[in-house]
Amino acid sequence: MKQVGILGASGYTGQELLKLLKKHAGVEVKVLNSRTYDGTKVSELYPDFEGDETYTNYTFEQINALNPDLIFSALPHRISMDAIEKLDNSIKIIDLSADYRFKDIKKYEAIYGRKHVKTAHNAVYGLPELHQAEIKQARLVANPGCYATACILAAYPIQEFAGHIIFDCKSGWSGAGKDSPYAKDPTIIKDNLVAYSITRHRHKYEIEQFVKTPLSFTPHVIDTFQGMMCTAHILLNKDITPEETLKLYVDFYKDSSFVRVSKDIPQVRHTQKTNFCQIGGFEIDESNQLVVISTIDNLIKGASGQAIENMNLMLGFASSYGLN
């Protein structure tokens, strides 16, 4: 039995992690840190939660003494790296913030507005469809952003045929977190659709590390708690038919546990509360524009479920263990 823990356990991402870990027969949760809710039963904060677990607030000295096999950091950007640097090197780590997603530290500092605690790092970007072998050997994995996950999976196989890609993305409001205006005042998003950061969202620069085609990215919040759709408008500069495109994606993802490819157009509900990414569409219009649509659950494949997938790889379990 592997022992694991969560830092920042009381947020939406931490809560999804706990629910998934409780269903995983190979691990035991030993750390459930929340400075705000220390000593509070999880069910008091989340009434639908089934269990007697109580939030902890262990010091880093105490966590290191417990010597868990792996720690998830669901702490906010800029704060997570400070915590991670206090953990012993014997502990494997999955960071769900953006603090280790950029190989170029200067790029991270420019986007997130904080000097990094390291001048370089060897974290592996935790997208299993691209980096499974590296994740298995990693001590520190940077869990991808939700939008980045949906966009990279939608566009990565077709890059060599593309001159420009436009990502039009919609997400449930849980992606903004428990302290967001949507969580505090649900009327803001009721029967509404909100665009934000329309040209310079942080995930655009995360996506650009892997999708080298010039790209544009605009996110929106929709009136649902969880779920995400990415519509990728791919302006082709080489000839390829819809049938050839579909085969390209099927072949690329044939060994992926959680990517499903078909010509059908995915819907948000197809992947809500699952760790799957559904990719479909594959239509080309008169202007030689290919449209590919991907859907994921922003809290699961876009965050906690993908973190469990990475944990499985790092600790020697099958990648899908506890996630089906």
Contacts in CASP RR format, 6 or more apart in sequence:
PFRMAT RR
TARGET T0000
AUTHOR 0000-0000-0000
METHOD contacts of the structure
MODEL  1
MKQVGILGASGYTGQELLKLLKKHAGVEVKVLNSRTYDGTKVSELYPDFE
GDETYTNYTFEQINALNPDLIFSALPHRISMDAIEKLDNSIKIIDLSADY
RFKDIKKYEAIYGRKHVKTAHNAVYGLPELHQAEIKQARLVANPGCYATA
CILAAYPIQEFAGHIIFDCKSGWSGAGKDSPYAKDPTIIKDNLVAYSITR
HRHKYEIEQFVKTPLSFTPHVIDTFQGMMCTAHILLNKDITPEETLKLYV
DFYKDSSFVRVSKDIPQVRHTQKTNFCQIGGFEIDESNQLVVISTIDNLI
KGASGQAIENMNLMLGFASSYGLN
1 26 0 8 1.000
1 27 0 8 1.000
1 28 0 8 1.000
2 26 0 8 1.000
2 27 0 8 1.000
2 28 0 8 1.000
2 69 0 8 1.000
2 70 0 8 1.000
2 315 0 8 1.000
3 27 0 8 1.000
3 28 0 8 1.000
3 30 0 8 1.000
3 66 0 8 1.000
3 67 0 8 1.000
3 68 0 8 1.000
3 69 0 8 1.000
4 21 0 8 1.000
4 27 0 8 1.000
4 28 0 8 1.000
4 29 0 8 1.000
4 30 0 8 1.000
4 31 0 8 1.000
4 68 0 8 1.000
4 69 0 8 1.000
4 70 0 8 1.000
4 71 0 8 1.000
4 72 0 8 1.000
4 311 0 8 1.000
5 29 0 8 1.000
5 30 0 8 1.000
5 31 0 8 1.000
5 32 0 8 1.000
5 33 0 8 1.000
5 68 0 8 1.000
5 70 0 8 1.000
5 71 0 8 1.000
5 72 0 8 1.000
6 14 0 8 1.000
6 17 0 8 1.000
6 18 0 8 1.000
6 21 0 8 1.000
6 29 0 8 1.000
6 31 0 8 1.000
6 32 0 8 1.000
6 33 0 8 1.000
6 71 0 8 1.000
6 72 0 8 1.000
6 74 0 8 1.000
7 31 0 8 1.000
7 33 0 8 1.000
7 71 0 8 1.000
7 72 0 8 1.000
7 73 0 8 1.000
7 74 0 8 1.000
7 75 0 8 1.000
7 80 0 8 1.000
7 83 0 8 1.000
8 14 0 8 1.000
8 33 0 8 1.000
8 34 0 8 1.000
8 73 0 8 1.000
8 74 0 8 1.000
8 75 0 8 1.000
9 15 0 8 1.000
9 17 0 8 1.000
9 18 0 8 1.000
9 32 0 8 1.000
9 33 0 8 1.000
9 34 0 8 1.000
9 55 0 8 1.000
9 74 0 8 1.000
10 34 0 8 1.000
10 36 0 8 1.000
10 37 0 8 1.000
10 45 0 8 1.000
10 55 0 8 1.000
10 178 0 8 1.000
11 34 0 8 1.000
11 74 0 8 1.000
11 177 0 8 1.000
11 178 0 8 1.000
12 174 0 8 1.000
12 175 0 8 1.000
12 177 0 8 1.000
12 178 0 8 1.000
12 299 0 8 1.000
13 74 0 8 1.000
13 96 0 8 1.000
13 299 0 8 1.000
13 303 0 8 1.000
13 304 0 8 1.000
14 72 0 8 1.000
14 74 0 8 1.000
14 304 0 8 1.000
15 42 0 8 1.000
15 46 0 8 1.000
15 49 0 8 1.000
16 299 0 8 1.000
16 300 0 8 1.000
16 303 0 8 1.000
16 304 0 8 1.000
16 305 0 8 1.000
17 72 0 8 1.000
17 74 0 8 1.000
17 304 0 8 1.000
17 305 0 8 1.000
17 307 0 8 1.000
17 308 0 8 1.000
18 29 0 8 1.000
18 32 0 8 1.000
18 42 0 8 1.000
18 49 0 8 1.000
18 53 0 8 1.000
19 49 0 8 1.000
20 300 0 8 1.000
20 304 0 8 1.000
20 305 0 8 1.000
20 308 0 8 1.000
20 322 0 8 1.000
20 323 0 8 1.000
21 27 0 8 1.000
21 29 0 8 1.000
21 308 0 8 1.000
22 29 0 8 1.000
22 51 0 8 1.000
23 322 0 8 1.000
24 308 0 8 1.000
24 321 0 8 1.000
24 322 0 8 1.000
25 322 0 8 1.000
26 317 0 8 1.000
26 321 0 8 1.000
27 311 0 8 1.000
27 315 0 8 1.000
29 53 0 8 1.000
30 66 0 8 1.000
30 68 0 8 1.000
31 56 0 8 1.000
31 58 0 8 1.000
31 63 0 8 1.000
31 66 0 8 1.000
31 68 0 8 1.000
31 71 0 8 1.000
32 42 0 8 1.000
32 53 0 8 1.000
32 54 0 8 1.000
32 55 0 8 1.000
32 56 0 8 1.000
33 55 0 8 1.000
33 56 0 8 1.000
33 57 0 8 1.000
33 58 0 8 1.000
33 63 0 8 1.000
34 40 0 8 1.000
34 55 0 8 1.000
34 56 0 8 1.000
34 57 0 8 1.000
35 57 0 8 1.000
37 45 0 8 1.000
37 55 0 8 1.000
38 55 0 8 1.000
38 56 0 8 1.000
38 57 0 8 1.000
39 54 0 8 1.000
39 55 0 8 1.000
39 56 0 8 1.000
39 57 0 8 1.000
40 54 0 8 1.000
40 55 0 8 1.000
41 52 0 8 1.000
41 53 0 8 1.000
41 54 0 8 1.000
41 55 0 8 1.000
42 49 0 8 1.000
42 51 0 8 1.000
42 53 0 8 1.000
42 54 0 8 1.000
42 55 0 8 1.000
43 49 0 8 1.000
43 50 0 8 1.000
43 51 0 8 1.000
43 52 0 8 1.000
45 55 0 8 1.000
58 66 0 8 1.000
60 83 0 8 1.000
60 86 0 8 1.000
60 87 0 8 1.000
63 71 0 8 1.000
63 87 0 8 1.000
63 91 0 8 1.000
64 87 0 8 1.000
64 88 0 8 1.000
64 91 0 8 1.000
67 88 0 8 1.000
67 90 0 8 1.000
67 91 0 8 1.000
68 91 0 8 1.000
69 91 0 8 1.000
69 92 0 8 1.000
69 315 0 8 1.000
70 91 0 8 1.000
70 92 0 8 1.000
70 93 0 8 1.000
70 94 0 8 1.000
70 311 0 8 1.000
70 314 0 8 1.000
70 315 0 8 1.000
71 87 0 8 1.000
71 91 0 8 1.000
71 92 0 8 1.000
71 93 0 8 1.000
71 94 0 8 1.000
72 93 0 8 1.000
72 94 0 8 1.000
72 96 0 8 1.000
72 307 0 8 1.000
72 311 0 8 1.000
73 80 0 8 1.000
73 83 0 8 1.000
73 84 0 8 1.000
73 93 0 8 1.000
73 94 0 8 1.000
73 95 0 8 1.000
73 96 0 8 1.000
73 97 0 8 1.000
74 96 0 8 1.000
74 97 0 8 1.000
75 83 0 8 1.000
75 97 0 8 1.000
76 97 0 8 1.000
77 97 0 8 1.000
77 98 0 8 1.000
77 99 0 8 1.000
77 112 0 8 1.000
78 97 0 8 1.000
78 99 0 8 1.000
78 112 0 8 1.000
78 113 0 8 1.000
78 114 0 8 1.000
79 97 0 8 1.000
80 95 0 8 1.000
80 96 0 8 1.000
80 97 0 8 1.000
80 99 0 8 1.000
81 95 0 8 1.000
81 97 0 8 1.000
81 99 0 8 1.000
81 100 0 8 1.000
81 116 0 8 1.000
81 117 0 8 1.000
81 118 0 8 1.000
82 117 0 8 1.000
84 93 0 8 1.000
84 95 0 8 1.000
84 99 0 8 1.000
84 100 0 8 1.000
84 140 0 8 1.000
85 117 0 8 1.000
85 118 0 8 1.000
87 93 0 8 1.000
89 139 0 8 1.000
92 138 0 8 1.000
92 139 0 8 1.000
92 140 0 8 1.000
92 141 0 8 1.000
92 314 0 8 1.000
92 315 0 8 1.000
93 139 0 8 1.000
93 140 0 8 1.000
93 141 0 8 1.000
94 140 0 8 1.000
94 141 0 8 1.000
94 143 0 8 1.000
94 307 0 8 1.000
94 310 0 8 1.000
94 311 0 8 1.000
94 314 0 8 1.000
95 123 0 8 1.000
95 140 0 8 1.000
95 141 0 8 1.000
95 142 0 8 1.000
95 143 0 8 1.000
96 143 0 8 1.000
96 303 0 8 1.000
96 304 0 8 1.000
96 307 0 8 1.000
98 108 0 8 1.000
98 111 0 8 1.000
98 112 0 8 1.000
98 142 0 8 1.000
98 145 0 8 1.000
98 202 0 8 1.000
98 206 0 8 1.000
99 108 0 8 1.000
99 112 0 8 1.000
99 116 0 8 1.000
99 142 0 8 1.000
100 121 0 8 1.000
100 123 0 8 1.000
100 140 0 8 1.000
100 142 0 8 1.000
101 108 0 8 1.000
101 123 0 8 1.000
101 125 0 8 1.000
101 142 0 8 1.000
101 144 0 8 1.000
101 145 0 8 1.000
101 148 0 8 1.000
101 206 0 8 1.000
101 209 0 8 1.000
102 108 0 8 1.000
102 111 0 8 1.000
102 205 0 8 1.000
102 206 0 8 1.000
102 209 0 8 1.000
103 209 0 8 1.000
105 116 0 8 1.000
105 118 0 8 1.000
105 119 0 8 1.000
105 120 0 8 1.000
105 121 0 8 1.000
107 205 0 8 1.000
108 116 0 8 1.000
109 115 0 8 1.000
109 116 0 8 1.000
111 202 0 8 1.000
111 205 0 8 1.000
112 202 0 8 1.000
121 140 0 8 1.000
122 140 0 8 1.000
123 138 0 8 1.000
123 140 0 8 1.000
123 141 0 8 1.000
123 142 0 8 1.000
124 131 0 8 1.000
124 134 0 8 1.000
124 135 0 8 1.000
124 137 0 8 1.000
124 138 0 8 1.000
124 140 0 8 1.000
124 141 0 8 1.000
124 142 0 8 1.000
125 131 0 8 1.000
125 141 0 8 1.000
125 142 0 8 1.000
125 144 0 8 1.000
125 209 0 8 1.000
125 210 0 8 1.000
126 135 0 8 1.000
126 141 0 8 1.000
126 142 0 8 1.000
126 143 0 8 1.000
126 144 0 8 1.000
126 306 0 8 1.000
126 310 0 8 1.000
127 144 0 8 1.000
127 149 0 8 1.000
127 152 0 8 1.000
127 153 0 8 1.000
127 210 0 8 1.000
127 306 0 8 1.000
128 135 0 8 1.000
128 256 0 8 1.000
128 257 0 8 1.000
128 258 0 8 1.000
128 306 0 8 1.000
128 309 0 8 1.000
128 310 0 8 1.000
128 313 0 8 1.000
128 319 0 8 1.000
129 153 0 8 1.000
129 156 0 8 1.000
129 253 0 8 1.000
129 256 0 8 1.000
129 259 0 8 1.000
130 152 0 8 1.000
130 156 0 8 1.000
130 210 0 8 1.000
132 313 0 8 1.000
132 319 0 8 1.000
135 141 0 8 1.000
135 310 0 8 1.000
135 313 0 8 1.000
135 314 0 8 1.000
136 313 0 8 1.000
136 314 0 8 1.000
136 316 0 8 1.000
138 314 0 8 1.000
141 310 0 8 1.000
141 314 0 8 1.000
143 303 0 8 1.000
143 306 0 8 1.000
143 307 0 8 1.000
143 310 0 8 1.000
144 152 0 8 1.000
144 206 0 8 1.000
144 302 0 8 1.000
144 306 0 8 1.000
145 203 0 8 1.000
145 206 0 8 1.000
145 302 0 8 1.000
145 303 0 8 1.000
146 171 0 8 1.000
146 175 0 8 1.000
146 203 0 8 1.000
146 228 0 8 1.000
146 296 0 8 1.000
146 298 0 8 1.000
146 299 0 8 1.000
146 302 0 8 1.000
146 303 0 8 1.000
147 167 0 8 1.000
147 169 0 8 1.000
147 171 0 8 1.000
147 201 0 8 1.000
147 203 0 8 1.000
147 207 0 8 1.000
147 217 0 8 1.000
147 219 0 8 1.000
147 228 0 8 1.000
147 230 0 8 1.000
148 203 0 8 1.000
148 206 0 8 1.000
148 207 0 8 1.000
149 277 0 8 1.000
149 296 0 8 1.000
149 301 0 8 1.000
149 302 0 8 1.000
149 306 0 8 1.000
150 169 0 8 1.000
150 228 0 8 1.000
150 229 0 8 1.000
150 230 0 8 1.000
150 277 0 8 1.000
150 294 0 8 1.000
150 295 0 8 1.000
150 296 0 8 1.000
150 302 0 8 1.000
151 167 0 8 1.000
151 169 0 8 1.000
151 203 0 8 1.000
151 207 0 8 1.000
151 211 0 8 1.000
151 217 0 8 1.000
151 230 0 8 1.000
151 232 0 8 1.000
151 294 0 8 1.000
152 207 0 8 1.000
152 210 0 8 1.000
152 211 0 8 1.000
153 259 0 8 1.000
153 277 0 8 1.000
153 279 0 8 1.000
153 294 0 8 1.000
153 296 0 8 1.000
154 167 0 8 1.000
154 230 0 8 1.000
154 232 0 8 1.000
154 279 0 8 1.000
154 292 0 8 1.000
154 293 0 8 1.000
154 294 0 8 1.000
155 162 0 8 1.000
155 165 0 8 1.000
155 167 0 8 1.000
155 211 0 8 1.000
155 213 0 8 1.000
155 215 0 8 1.000
155 232 0 8 1.000
155 234 0 8 1.000
155 292 0 8 1.000
156 210 0 8 1.000
156 211 0 8 1.000
156 252 0 8 1.000
157 248 0 8 1.000
157 249 0 8 1.000
157 252 0 8 1.000
157 253 0 8 1.000
158 234 0 8 1.000
158 240 0 8 1.000
158 245 0 8 1.000
158 248 0 8 1.000
158 249 0 8 1.000
158 290 0 8 1.000
158 292 0 8 1.000
159 211 0 8 1.000
159 212 0 8 1.000
159 213 0 8 1.000
160 238 0 8 1.000
161 234 0 8 1.000
161 236 0 8 1.000
161 237 0 8 1.000
161 238 0 8 1.000
161 240 0 8 1.000
161 290 0 8 1.000
162 213 0 8 1.000
162 234 0 8 1.000
162 235 0 8 1.000
162 236 0 8 1.000
162 237 0 8 1.000
162 290 0 8 1.000
163 213 0 8 1.000
163 214 0 8 1.000
163 235 0 8 1.000
163 236 0 8 1.000
163 237 0 8 1.000
164 213 0 8 1.000
164 214 0 8 1.000
164 215 0 8 1.000
164 216 0 8 1.000
164 234 0 8 1.000
164 235 0 8 1.000
165 211 0 8 1.000
165 213 0 8 1.000
165 214 0 8 1.000
165 215 0 8 1.000
165 216 0 8 1.000
165 232 0 8 1.000
165 233 0 8 1.000
165 234 0 8 1.000
165 235 0 8 1.000
166 215 0 8 1.000
166 216 0 8 1.000
166 217 0 8 1.000
166 232 0 8 1.000
166 233 0 8 1.000
166 235 0 8 1.000
167 207 0 8 1.000
167 215 0 8 1.000
167 216 0 8 1.000
167 217 0 8 1.000
167 218 0 8 1.000
167 230 0 8 1.000
167 231 0 8 1.000
167 232 0 8 1.000
167 233 0 8 1.000
168 218 0 8 1.000
168 220 0 8 1.000
168 230 0 8 1.000
168 231 0 8 1.000
168 232 0 8 1.000
168 233 0 8 1.000
169 217 0 8 1.000
169 218 0 8 1.000
169 219 0 8 1.000
169 220 0 8 1.000
169 228 0 8 1.000
169 229 0 8 1.000
169 230 0 8 1.000
169 231 0 8 1.000
170 193 0 8 1.000
170 219 0 8 1.000
170 220 0 8 1.000
170 221 0 8 1.000
170 222 0 8 1.000
170 228 0 8 1.000
170 229 0 8 1.000
170 268 0 8 1.000
171 219 0 8 1.000
171 220 0 8 1.000
171 221 0 8 1.000
171 222 0 8 1.000
171 227 0 8 1.000
171 228 0 8 1.000
171 298 0 8 1.000
172 221 0 8 1.000
172 222 0 8 1.000
172 223 0 8 1.000
172 224 0 8 1.000
172 225 0 8 1.000
172 226 0 8 1.000
172 227 0 8 1.000
172 228 0 8 1.000
172 298 0 8 1.000
173 180 0 8 1.000
173 182 0 8 1.000
173 183 0 8 1.000
173 189 0 8 1.000
173 221 0 8 1.000
173 222 0 8 1.000
173 223 0 8 1.000
173 224 0 8 1.000
173 225 0 8 1.000
174 225 0 8 1.000
174 226 0 8 1.000
174 298 0 8 1.000
174 299 0 8 1.000
175 226 0 8 1.000
175 298 0 8 1.000
175 299 0 8 1.000
176 182 0 8 1.000
176 183 0 8 1.000
176 221 0 8 1.000
177 183 0 8 1.000
181 188 0 8 1.000
182 188 0 8 1.000
182 189 0 8 1.000
182 221 0 8 1.000
188 194 0 8 1.000
189 221 0 8 1.000
189 222 0 8 1.000
189 223 0 8 1.000
190 223 0 8 1.000
191 223 0 8 1.000
192 223 0 8 1.000
193 220 0 8 1.000
193 221 0 8 1.000
193 222 0 8 1.000
193 223 0 8 1.000
194 220 0 8 1.000
194 221 0 8 1.000
195 218 0 8 1.000
195 219 0 8 1.000
195 220 0 8 1.000
196 219 0 8 1.000
196 220 0 8 1.000
196 221 0 8 1.000
197 218 0 8 1.000
197 219 0 8 1.000
198 218 0 8 1.000
199 216 0 8 1.000
199 217 0 8 1.000
199 218 0 8 1.000
201 217 0 8 1.000
201 218 0 8 1.000
201 219 0 8 1.000
203 217 0 8 1.000
203 219 0 8 1.000
204 215 0 8 1.000
204 216 0 8 1.000
204 217 0 8 1.000
207 215 0 8 1.000
207 217 0 8 1.000
208 215 0 8 1.000
224 268 0 8 1.000
226 272 0 8 1.000
226 273 0 8 1.000
226 297 0 8 1.000
226 298 0 8 1.000
226 299 0 8 1.000
226 300 0 8 1.000
227 268 0 8 1.000
227 271 0 8 1.000
227 272 0 8 1.000
227 295 0 8 1.000
227 296 0 8 1.000
227 297 0 8 1.000
227 298 0 8 1.000
227 299 0 8 1.000
228 268 0 8 1.000
228 295 0 8 1.000
228 296 0 8 1.000
228 297 0 8 1.000
228 298 0 8 1.000
228 302 0 8 1.000
229 266 0 8 1.000
229 267 0 8 1.000
229 268 0 8 1.000
229 293 0 8 1.000
229 294 0 8 1.000
229 295 0 8 1.000
230 293 0 8 1.000
230 294 0 8 1.000
230 295 0 8 1.000
231 291 0 8 1.000
231 292 0 8 1.000
231 293 0 8 1.000
232 291 0 8 1.000
232 292 0 8 1.000
232 293 0 8 1.000
232 294 0 8 1.000
233 289 0 8 1.000
233 290 0 8 1.000
233 291 0 8 1.000
234 289 0 8 1.000
234 290 0 8 1.000
234 291 0 8 1.000
234 292 0 8 1.000
235 287 0 8 1.000
235 288 0 8 1.000
235 289 0 8 1.000
236 284 0 8 1.000
236 288 0 8 1.000
236 289 0 8 1.000
236 290 0 8 1.000
240 248 0 8 1.000
240 290 0 8 1.000
241 284 0 8 1.000
242 263 0 8 1.000
242 282 0 8 1.000
242 283 0 8 1.000
242 284 0 8 1.000
242 290 0 8 1.000
245 282 0 8 1.000
245 284 0 8 1.000
245 290 0 8 1.000
245 292 0 8 1.000
246 261 0 8 1.000
246 262 0 8 1.000
246 263 0 8 1.000
246 282 0 8 1.000
249 261 0 8 1.000
249 279 0 8 1.000
249 280 0 8 1.000
249 282 0 8 1.000
249 292 0 8 1.000
250 261 0 8 1.000
253 259 0 8 1.000
253 261 0 8 1.000
253 279 0 8 1.000
257 309 0 8 1.000
257 319 0 8 1.000
257 320 0 8 1.000
258 275 0 8 1.000
258 276 0 8 1.000
258 277 0 8 1.000
258 301 0 8 1.000
258 309 0 8 1.000
258 319 0 8 1.000
258 320 0 8 1.000
258 323 0 8 1.000
259 276 0 8 1.000
259 277 0 8 1.000
259 279 0 8 1.000
260 276 0 8 1.000
260 277 0 8 1.000
260 278 0 8 1.000
260 279 0 8 1.000
261 279 0 8 1.000
261 280 0 8 1.000
262 278 0 8 1.000
262 279 0 8 1.000
262 280 0 8 1.000
263 280 0 8 1.000
263 281 0 8 1.000
263 282 0 8 1.000
264 280 0 8 1.000
264 281 0 8 1.000
265 280 0 8 1.000
265 281 0 8 1.000
265 293 0 8 1.000
266 278 0 8 1.000
266 279 0 8 1.000
266 280 0 8 1.000
266 281 0 8 1.000
266 293 0 8 1.000
266 294 0 8 1.000
266 295 0 8 1.000
267 295 0 8 1.000
268 295 0 8 1.000
270 276 0 8 1.000
270 278 0 8 1.000
270 295 0 8 1.000
271 277 0 8 1.000
271 278 0 8 1.000
271 295 0 8 1.000
271 296 0 8 1.000
271 297 0 8 1.000
271 301 0 8 1.000
272 297 0 8 1.000
273 297 0 8 1.000
273 300 0 8 1.000
274 297 0 8 1.000
274 300 0 8 1.000
274 301 0 8 1.000
275 297 0 8 1.000
275 300 0 8 1.000
275 301 0 8 1.000
275 305 0 8 1.000
275 306 0 8 1.000
275 308 0 8 1.000
275 309 0 8 1.000
275 323 0 8 1.000
276 296 0 8 1.000
276 301 0 8 1.000
277 294 0 8 1.000
277 295 0 8 1.000
277 296 0 8 1.000
277 301 0 8 1.000
278 294 0 8 1.000
278 295 0 8 1.000
278 296 0 8 1.000
279 292 0 8 1.000
279 293 0 8 1.000
279 294 0 8 1.000
280 292 0 8 1.000
280 293 0 8 1.000
280 294 0 8 1.000
281 291 0 8 1.000
281 292 0 8 1.000
281 293 0 8 1.000
282 290 0 8 1.000
282 291 0 8 1.000
282 292 0 8 1.000
283 290 0 8 1.000
283 291 0 8 1.000
284 290 0 8 1.000
284 291 0 8 1.000
285 291 0 8 1.000
296 302 0 8 1.000
300 306 0 8 1.000
305 323 0 8 1.000
308 322 0 8 1.000
308 323 0 8 1.000
309 319 0 8 1.000
309 320 0 8 1.000
309 323 0 8 1.000
311 317 0 8 1.000
312 318 0 8 1.000
312 319 0 8 1.000
312 320 0 8 1.000
312 321 0 8 1.000
312 322 0 8 1.000
312 323 0 8 1.000
313 319 0 8 1.000
END
